Amino acid sequence: MKPRSAILLVSILALSITCDAAEKNVKKKRPARKPNPAMAAIKDVPGLPRVLLIGDSISIGYTVPTRTALKGKANVHRPKTNCGPTTKGVAEIDAWLGDSKWDLIHFNWGLHDLKYMGPNGENLYPKEKGGKRQVPPAEYEKNLETLVKRMKNTGATLIWRNTTPVPPGSKGRYVGDSVLYNEIAAKVMKRHKIQTHDLFAMSKKRMKEIMKPANVHYTPEGSKALGQDVARVILKALAH
């Protein structure tokens, strides 16, 4: 091997080792993500009613505040996942319900159904560039019908929590779509005589106070406010 080639090879190897070491250091410096307390395993208090919360990240946000408000009054569980769109619900509802007895199920799907996706599965893709709703309205209604029938089989009291607002400027979601999907859901709930918990109206009224700007998500105080309202509705239903 020529001296120049040997020097080049040694330089390449040294650079590779340096890059590997740097990458390992970056990985070491990344803090471990703390477990979300909303996903914590719940040990039931004997004698208390068992409640299941089903929903996306909005419900994840209000899970702990709901548990806190219902401490000593109900055992509050949720699937250890973001329940996403109705398509995910149809695929996983049996696993979420399990073989346990539920006294009450408080549920929602919507914000993932109405969000726009790209042709190759890109998340929150603008409709102006050809994005399509993840679950179109007709399919959303069909899926909700399937999910409601499955949950009714548990014998639990069912409470539909309608879909919260889409603020102006939200990426990949559009103002007014929550209203459209809530109107569809209202037809399904009316057919099955299921109570609706109207978090849409409460959130719309207090949007600037409890929601993040141009975002469907809530501030910590906003999630606490939602959780307290969820607890109120659940407690009232359990009393009947």
SVG drawing of the C-alpha trace seen along z (x, -y; Angstrom):
<svg xmlns="http://www.w3.org/2000/svg" viewBox="-82 -34 87 46">
<polyline fill="none" stroke="black" stroke-width="0.4" points="0.0,0.0 1.3,-3.4 2.1,-5.8 -0.5,-8.3 -3.2,-5.6 -2.2,-4.4 -2.5,-7.9 -5.9,-8.3 -7.1,-5.0 -5.9,-5.8 -7.6,-9.3 -10.9,-7.7 -10.8,-5.2 -10.0,-7.9 -12.9,-10.0 -15.2,-7.0 -14.2,-6.3 -14.6,-9.9 -18.1,-10.1 -19.1,-6.8 -17.9,-8.2 -19.7,-11.5 -22.9,-9.6 -22.6,-7.5 -22.0,-10.6 -25.2,-12.2 -27.2,-9.2 -25.8,-9.1 -26.7,-12.7 -30.4,-12.3 -32.5,-12.0 -34.8,-9.1 -38.4,-9.9 -40.4,-9.8 -43.4,-7.4 -46.7,-9.2 -48.6,-8.9 -51.8,-8.7 -50.6,-5.2 -49.9,-4.0 -51.3,-0.6 -54.3,-1.1 -54.9,1.1 -58.6,1.2 -60.0,0.2 -62.6,2.9 -66.1,1.8 -65.7,-1.3 -67.1,-1.4 -64.8,-0.8 -64.5,-3.5 -62.8,-3.4 -61.7,-6.5 -61.2,-6.1 -59.7,-8.8 -56.7,-10.4 -54.1,-12.8 -56.8,-15.2 -58.1,-12.4 -54.6,-11.4 -54.2,-15.0 -57.3,-14.8 -56.8,-11.3 -54.8,-12.1 -57.0,-15.2 -60.0,-12.9 -58.5,-10.2 -57.6,-12.9 -61.1,-14.3 -62.6,-10.8 -60.2,-9.4 -62.1,-7.3 -65.2,-7.4 -64.2,-5.4 -61.4,-3.4 -60.4,-5.2 -58.6,-3.3 -57.6,-4.0 -55.9,-2.0 -52.1,-2.5 -52.1,-4.2 -53.4,-7.1 -56.6,-5.7 -56.3,-7.6 -58.9,-7.4 -61.9,-5.2 -60.0,-2.8 -57.6,-2.1 -60.6,-1.8 -62.3,0.9 -59.0,2.8 -58.2,2.7 -61.5,2.2 -61.7,5.8 -58.2,5.6 -59.0,2.3 -62.2,3.7 -60.7,7.0 -62.6,9.4 -63.1,7.0 -66.5,5.6 -66.9,1.9 -69.5,-0.2 -69.0,-3.2 -67.2,-4.0 -66.5,-7.6 -65.3,-7.7 -64.3,-9.9 -62.9,-9.6 -62.6,-12.5 -59.5,-14.7 -57.5,-11.9 -60.3,-11.0 -60.7,-14.6 -57.0,-15.4 -55.5,-15.6 -52.8,-13.1 -50.5,-13.1 -50.5,-10.5 -47.7,-8.6 -49.0,-8.7 -47.5,-12.1 -49.0,-13.4 -51.0,-16.7 -50.6,-17.3 -52.4,-20.4 -55.5,-19.8 -54.3,-22.6 -51.5,-20.3 -53.8,-17.3 -54.1,-16.0 -57.1,-13.8 -59.0,-13.3 -57.6,-10.2 -61.2,-8.9 -63.8,-10.4 -67.2,-11.3 -69.1,-8.3 -66.5,-5.9 -66.4,-7.7 -70.1,-7.1 -69.8,-3.5 -66.9,-2.9 -68.6,-4.7 -71.7,-2.5 -69.5,0.6 -67.7,-0.7 -70.9,-1.7 -72.5,1.7 -69.4,3.4 -69.2,1.2 -73.0,1.7 -72.3,5.4 -70.3,4.8 -73.5,3.6 -71.6,0.4 -73.2,-3.0 -71.8,-4.8 -71.0,-8.5 -69.9,-10.0 -67.6,-13.0 -67.9,-15.1 -64.8,-16.3 -63.2,-19.5 -62.6,-22.5 -60.0,-23.0 -58.5,-26.6 -57.6,-28.8 -54.1,-28.1 -54.0,-24.5 -51.7,-22.4 -53.5,-19.8 -56.8,-20.3 -59.4,-22.9 -61.9,-25.1 -65.4,-23.7 -64.5,-20.0 -65.1,-19.2 -68.6,-20.5 -69.1,-18.3 -67.9,-15.2 -69.8,-16.0 -73.0,-16.2 -72.3,-12.8 -71.6,-11.4 -74.7,-13.0 -76.8,-10.9 -75.2,-7.7 -75.6,-8.5 -79.2,-9.5 -79.9,-6.1 -78.4,-4.3 -79.8,-6.7 -76.3,-7.5 -75.6,-10.6 -73.3,-13.3 -70.8,-15.1 -70.4,-18.5 -66.7,-19.4 -66.8,-21.2 -69.0,-24.0 -67.0,-24.3 -63.7,-24.5 -65.0,-26.8 -66.2,-29.3 -62.8,-29.2 -60.5,-28.6 -58.2,-31.5 -57.9,-30.6 -57.3,-26.8 -56.1,-25.9 -52.7,-26.3 -52.5,-28.9 -53.2,-27.4 -53.2,-24.0 -55.9,-21.4 -54.1,-20.6 -54.5,-22.2 -52.4,-23.8 -51.8,-21.9 -54.4,-24.1 -56.7,-23.4 -56.4,-19.7 -57.1,-20.0 -60.3,-21.9 -61.4,-19.2 -60.6,-16.5 -62.7,-18.2 -65.6,-18.4 -65.2,-14.8 -65.2,-13.8 -68.4,-15.8 -70.2,-14.1 -69.0,-10.6 -70.0,-11.1 -73.5,-12.3 -74.0,-9.3 -72.7,-6.8 -75.2,-8.2 -78.2,-7.2"/>
</svg>
